Amino acid sequence: MNVHLLADSAADLPKSFYDEHHISFIPLKVLLDEKEYDDLLTIQPLDVYEAMREGKAPKTSQPSMMRFKNAFRELAGENKPALYIAFSSELSGTYQTAVMAANEVKEEFPDFDLRIIDSKCASLGYGLAVKHALKLATNGNTIQEIESSVKDFCEHLEHIFTVDDLTYLARGGRISKASAFVGGLLNIKPLLHVEDGKLVPLEKIRGKKKLLKRMIELMKERSVDLSGQTVGISHGDDEETAEEVKRMIEAEFQPGEIVVNMVGSAVGAHSGPGTLAVFFPGKDKR
C-alpha cells in the first residue's frame, strides 16, 4: 500500500483486522473499578457488558496526546503518506486531540503528508469507512483519492440503531434531544440514528418484532440499491438478534456482504448490552 492507514478502537473492528492489514491501531481508554484499560488490548467488550449487567458504570476517555504523537512519529520516518480516520468528533475528543498531535509532529517532520478525517461515524459504521479506505489503499489509490472518497462514503453512511436502555447513553452525555425518550415503559424501545455525527432519537416502538421490521423499513426508505454493497450490523452481546436482522436484510436487499461484529468496549460502555445497529450506504447526505 502506498498510504498508511490509522484508526481507533471505536470502529468496532476486531484487533486481528488491524494486525492482518497493517493498520495502526489507537485504543480508546476504558475506566472500570478505578482501573484504566486500553480498549481491545487490556479489556474486551464482554468484560464491559458483564460489568454493566452487574450495575457498574464504566467510563471512557480518548487516547492521550502522547499516544497519537508516538504513532504519528513512527510513521513519519516511513516516507509514505498516512491517513487517520477518526471517530465522530461529536461523540469524542479523539479527533481534536489527533489534530493537535499531528500539528506538533508536522513541525518536526514538515514533509510528512499526514491527513485526518472526522468520520462523523460511530461503531461499525466507522469500521465500514476504514474497510472502504483499505480497499482503495490496496488498489494503489493516492492519499488524495482515498481522503476524498472516504469523506463522501462517510457523509452518505446511514446508522440506524436501538439500545436496550437509554439511561446509559444519557448518563454518558452521548445523546441529543433525549429527555422525552428516557425512562420509557416496559417493552418500548427507542430507535435512533446519527445526524451530523450526533446520536438523535427517531421514534419509540413497542415490541422487538415491530422494532426490527421498522429498521428494515427505514433501510428501504434511505438506502441506495444495496445489491453488491456492504452492510454492517453491530450488537451489544446479542448475537441471536444480530443474526435475525442479518437474515431479514439478506432476504430483503441481497447485499454483496454483511459484516457482523460486537460493539466494542469504548462505544459499548455508553450504549450498553442489547444494543443493535445497522449501517448502510444512504441516498442522501446525513
C-alpha positions as CSV (number, residue, x, y, z in Angstrom):
1,M,0.0,0.0,0.0
2,N,1.3,3.5,-0.9
3,V,-0.7,5.0,2.0
4,H,-0.5,4.0,5.7
5,L,-3.9,3.9,7.5
6,L,-4.7,4.6,11.1
7,A,-8.0,4.0,13.0
8,D,-9.1,3.8,16.6
9,S,-11.0,1.2,18.6
10,A,-14.4,3.0,18.2
11,A,-14.5,1.4,14.7
12,D,-15.6,-1.9,16.3
13,L,-13.4,-4.0,14.1
14,P,-11.5,-6.9,15.7
15,K,-7.9,-6.3,16.7
16,S,-6.9,-9.1,14.2
17,F,-8.2,-6.9,11.4
18,Y,-5.7,-4.2,12.2
19,D,-2.8,-6.7,12.6
20,E,-3.6,-8.5,9.3
21,H,-3.8,-5.4,7.2
22,H,-1.0,-3.4,8.9
23,I,-3.3,-0.6,10.0
24,S,-2.1,1.4,13.0
25,F,-4.4,0.8,16.0
26,I,-5.2,3.6,18.5
27,P,-7.1,2.3,21.5
28,L,-9.6,4.4,23.5
29,K,-9.4,4.1,27.2
30,V,-12.0,2.4,29.5
31,L,-12.2,3.1,33.2
32,L,-13.7,0.4,35.3
33,D,-13.5,-0.3,39.0
34,E,-11.0,2.7,39.2
35,K,-8.6,1.0,36.8
36,E,-7.8,2.2,33.4
37,Y,-7.7,-0.2,30.4
38,D,-6.8,0.1,26.7
39,D,-9.8,-1.0,24.6
40,L,-9.2,-4.4,22.8
41,L,-5.7,-4.7,24.3
42,T,-6.2,-5.0,28.1
43,I,-10.0,-5.1,28.2
44,Q,-12.6,-6.9,26.0
45,P,-16.2,-5.9,25.2
46,L,-17.6,-8.9,27.1
47,D,-15.8,-7.7,30.3
48,V,-17.6,-4.3,29.9
49,Y,-21.1,-5.8,29.3
50,E,-20.7,-8.2,32.2
51,A,-19.8,-5.2,34.5
52,M,-22.8,-3.2,33.2
53,R,-25.2,-6.1,33.8
54,E,-23.9,-6.1,37.4
55,G,-24.9,-2.4,37.6
56,K,-21.4,-0.9,37.2
57,A,-20.9,2.2,35.2
58,P,-17.7,2.1,33.1
59,K,-16.4,5.4,31.7
60,T,-14.3,6.0,28.7
61,S,-11.7,8.6,27.6
62,Q,-9.9,9.4,24.5
63,P,-6.3,8.3,23.7
64,S,-3.6,10.6,25.1
65,M,-1.9,13.2,23.0
66,M,1.3,11.2,23.5
67,R,-0.2,8.0,22.1
68,F,-1.0,9.9,18.9
69,K,2.3,11.7,18.7
70,N,4.2,8.4,19.1
71,A,2.0,6.7,16.4
72,F,2.5,9.6,14.0
73,R,6.2,9.9,14.6
74,E,6.7,6.3,14.0
75,L,5.1,6.7,10.5
76,A,6.8,10.0,9.7
77,G,10.1,8.0,9.2
78,E,8.5,5.6,6.7
79,N,8.4,8.2,3.9
80,K,4.8,7.4,2.8
81,P,1.7,9.4,3.4
82,A,-0.7,8.5,6.3
83,L,-4.4,8.9,6.8
84,Y,-6.1,8.6,10.2
85,I,-9.9,8.1,10.0
86,A,-11.2,9.3,13.4
87,F,-14.3,8.5,15.5
88,S,-17.0,11.2,15.3
89,S,-15.9,14.5,16.9
90,E,-19.4,14.9,18.2
91,L,-19.0,11.8,20.4
92,S,-15.4,12.0,21.5
93,G,-12.5,14.4,21.7
94,T,-10.3,11.9,19.8
95,Y,-10.4,13.8,16.5
96,Q,-9.4,17.1,18.1
97,T,-6.5,15.6,20.1
98,A,-5.2,13.8,17.0
99,V,-5.3,17.1,15.0
100,M,-3.2,18.8,17.8
101,A,-0.8,15.9,17.9
102,A,-0.5,15.9,14.1
103,N,0.3,19.7,14.0
104,E,3.2,19.2,16.5
105,V,4.6,16.2,14.7
106,K,4.4,18.1,11.3
107,E,6.6,20.8,12.9
108,E,9.3,18.1,13.4
109,F,8.7,16.4,10.0
110,P,7.5,19.2,7.7
111,D,7.5,16.8,4.6
112,F,5.2,14.2,6.3
113,D,1.9,14.1,4.5
114,L,-0.5,13.2,7.4
115,R,-4.2,13.7,7.0
116,I,-7.0,13.3,9.5
117,I,-10.7,12.7,8.6
118,D,-13.5,13.4,11.1
119,S,-15.7,10.4,10.0
120,K,-18.8,11.7,11.9
121,C,-19.5,7.9,12.1
122,A,-19.6,5.5,15.0
123,S,-19.2,1.8,15.8
124,L,-19.1,-0.4,12.7
125,G,-20.3,2.5,10.6
126,Y,-16.9,4.0,11.2
127,G,-15.5,0.5,10.7
128,L,-17.0,0.3,7.2
129,A,-15.3,3.6,6.4
130,V,-12.0,2.1,7.4
131,K,-12.7,-1.0,5.3
132,H,-13.5,1.3,2.4
133,A,-10.2,3.1,2.8
134,L,-8.3,-0.2,3.0
135,K,-9.8,-1.4,-0.3
136,L,-8.8,1.9,-2.0
137,A,-5.3,1.8,-0.5
138,T,-4.8,-1.8,-1.5
139,N,-5.8,-0.9,-5.1
140,G,-3.0,1.7,-5.1
141,N,-5.1,4.9,-4.9
142,T,-3.3,8.1,-3.9
143,I,-3.9,9.7,-0.5
144,Q,-5.9,12.5,-2.2
145,E,-8.2,10.0,-3.8
146,I,-8.7,7.9,-0.6
147,E,-9.3,11.0,1.5
148,S,-11.9,12.4,-0.9
149,S,-13.7,9.0,-1.4
150,V,-13.8,8.2,2.4
151,K,-15.3,11.6,3.2
152,D,-18.0,11.0,0.6
153,F,-18.6,7.5,1.9
154,C,-18.9,8.8,5.5
155,E,-21.3,11.5,4.5
156,H,-23.7,9.0,2.9
157,L,-23.4,6.2,5.5
158,E,-26.6,5.7,7.5
159,H,-26.6,4.5,11.1
160,I,-29.9,3.1,12.5
161,F,-29.8,1.6,16.0
162,T,-31.6,0.7,19.1
163,V,-30.5,0.3,22.7
164,D,-31.9,-1.8,25.5
165,D,-31.7,1.1,28.0
166,L,-31.3,4.8,27.1
167,T,-30.1,5.7,30.5
168,Y,-26.6,4.5,29.6
169,L,-26.4,7.0,26.7
170,A,-28.0,9.8,28.7
171,R,-25.6,9.2,31.6
172,G,-22.6,9.5,29.4
173,G,-24.0,12.7,27.8
174,R,-23.8,11.0,24.4
175,I,-27.3,11.7,23.2
176,S,-29.0,14.7,21.8
177,K,-32.7,15.6,22.3
178,A,-33.1,12.7,24.6
179,S,-35.2,13.9,27.5
180,A,-38.5,12.8,26.1
181,F,-37.1,9.3,25.4
182,V,-35.5,8.4,28.8
183,G,-37.4,6.3,31.2
184,G,-39.7,4.5,28.7
185,L,-42.4,2.0,29.5
186,L,-41.6,-1.7,29.6
187,N,-41.0,-3.2,26.1
188,I,-40.9,0.2,24.4
189,K,-37.6,0.5,22.5
190,P,-36.1,3.7,21.1
191,L,-34.9,3.9,17.5
192,L,-32.1,6.3,16.9
193,H,-29.9,7.5,14.1
194,V,-26.7,9.5,13.6
195,E,-27.2,13.1,12.3
196,D,-24.1,15.2,11.6
197,G,-22.1,12.9,13.9
198,K,-24.6,13.1,16.9
199,L,-26.9,10.4,18.2
200,V,-30.5,11.5,17.7
201,P,-33.7,9.6,18.8
202,L,-36.2,9.0,16.0
203,E,-39.2,7.1,17.4
204,K,-40.3,4.7,20.1
205,I,-41.6,1.3,19.1
206,R,-43.4,-1.4,21.2
207,G,-42.1,-4.9,20.9
208,K,-39.0,-6.4,19.3
209,K,-40.7,-7.8,16.2
210,K,-42.1,-4.4,15.2
211,L,-38.8,-2.7,16.0
212,L,-36.8,-5.0,13.7
213,K,-39.4,-4.6,11.0
214,R,-39.2,-0.8,11.3
215,M,-35.4,-0.9,11.0
216,I,-35.8,-2.8,7.6
217,E,-38.4,-0.2,6.5
218,L,-36.1,2.7,7.3
219,M,-33.3,0.9,5.3
220,K,-35.7,0.7,2.4
221,E,-36.6,4.4,2.6
222,R,-33.0,5.6,3.0
223,S,-30.7,3.2,1.1
224,V,-29.4,3.1,-2.4
225,D,-29.6,-0.2,-4.2
226,L,-27.8,-2.5,-1.8
227,S,-27.1,-5.4,-4.1
228,G,-23.3,-5.6,-4.2
229,Q,-22.9,-3.2,-1.3
230,T,-21.5,-3.8,2.2
231,V,-23.9,-3.6,5.1
232,G,-22.7,-3.6,8.7
233,I,-24.5,-5.0,11.8
234,S,-23.1,-4.4,15.3
235,H,-24.6,-5.7,18.6
236,G,-24.0,-5.4,22.3
237,D,-23.6,-9.1,23.1
238,D,-26.8,-10.2,21.4
239,E,-25.7,-12.4,18.5
240,E,-29.1,-14.0,18.2
241,T,-30.9,-10.8,17.3
242,A,-28.0,-9.7,15.1
243,E,-28.3,-13.0,13.1
244,E,-32.1,-12.5,12.9
245,V,-31.6,-9.0,11.4
246,K,-28.9,-10.4,9.1
247,R,-31.4,-12.9,7.7
248,M,-34.0,-10.2,7.2
249,I,-31.5,-7.9,5.4
250,E,-30.4,-10.8,3.1
251,A,-33.9,-11.6,2.2
252,E,-34.9,-8.0,1.5
253,F,-31.8,-6.5,-0.1
254,Q,-29.3,-9.2,-1.2
255,P,-26.3,-7.1,-0.3
256,G,-22.8,-8.1,-1.5
257,E,-21.6,-8.6,2.0
258,I,-22.9,-8.3,5.6
259,V,-20.3,-7.7,8.3
260,V,-21.4,-8.6,11.8
261,N,-19.4,-7.5,14.9
262,M,-19.8,-6.9,18.5
263,V,-19.9,-3.3,19.7
264,G,-16.5,-2.7,21.3
265,S,-15.8,-1.5,24.9
266,A,-15.4,2.2,24.1
267,V,-18.8,2.5,22.4
268,G,-20.5,-0.3,24.4
269,A,-19.7,1.4,27.7
270,H,-22.2,4.1,26.5
271,S,-24.7,2.1,24.5
272,G,-24.9,-0.9,26.9
273,P,-25.7,-4.5,26.4
274,G,-28.5,-5.3,24.0
275,T,-27.6,-2.6,21.5
276,L,-28.3,-3.4,17.9
277,A,-27.2,-1.2,14.9
278,V,-27.3,-1.4,11.1
279,F,-25.1,0.6,8.8
280,F,-25.6,1.0,5.1
281,P,-24.9,3.5,2.2
282,G,-27.7,6.0,2.0
283,K,-29.2,8.0,-0.8
284,D,-28.8,11.4,0.8
285,K,-26.1,13.1,2.8
286,R,-26.6,12.7,6.5
